[in-house]
Amino acid sequence: MISLLSLVLPVLPARSSSDLNPDIEKMCQGLAVINTELGATAAPGSPMGKRMQTELSLSQAQYGALWSLMKLTNTSTCSSLY
């Protein structure tokens, strides 16, 4: 999962107090816009999900792992995707 994060997230300074939730929240915000404005889901296997996977240059497994990570992130925006 670390290699997936390095593909999607900006490099964060090494700190013990570093929190990934704000970065995951930013990704969730983009997908939430797709949900609310286009009425489409970007879930793995959906047409929009396949487009996002291509735009992010991720394999199907990597996109699925990213989606799962966002699903586990306890923020209001990420939670609203499901």
N, C-alpha and C positions, 0 to 999 in steps of 0.2 A: 504494500500500500504506500510505502514511502516513495517509491519511484513514480507512482501515479500522482502523488501530491506535487512532486517536483515538476511534472509536466503541466499542471494546471495552476498551481499557486505561485505567486512571486516568492523569491528567496527571502526568508525571514531571518533576522539576526538570531543567533543562537542565544536564547535566554530561557531560563527555567520557567519564567512566568509568561512565556509566549503563548497566546491563545489563538487557535486556528479558526474559532467560530466567526470572527469578523470577516475573514476571507471567504469562508464557505457561505456566509450570509450574503456577500456580494454576488456569488454565483447563483444563489437561490433567488435573489432579487431579479436577475435577468430572466430566469425561467418563470418566475411569477408574472412578469410582464407578458410573456408568451401566453400564459394561462388566462390572464384577465383581459388582455387586449385582443388576442387572436382566438381565444376560446379553445386552445389546443394544449395538449400535454406534451412534454418533452421526455416522457418516460422511455426507458430502453425498449426498442422494438416498435415504437410509434413512428409515423412519418417525420414528425418534428424531432424526435429523439435521434433518428438516423441522420437528419440534417445537422443537428448539433454535434453529433459524434464525428461527422466528416469535417465540420468547421473547426473542431478542436483537435483534429488529427489523432483521434483515439481509436483503439480497437473496440470491438463490441464489449469485450470483457472489461477493458479499462473504463468505458463509459458506464457500464453496469456497476462497477465498483465506486465510481464517483457518485452515481445516483444513490447508491446505498449509503455512502458517507453523508450525503446531504440529508437523506432520510433520517439518519441517526443524530443529526445536529439539532440541538434543542434551542432553536430560535423561532420566533413567530412566523417569519417569512418561509423558512424551510419547512416548518410544520404545515403551512398552508398549501404546499404542493401536493399533499396526499389526502 
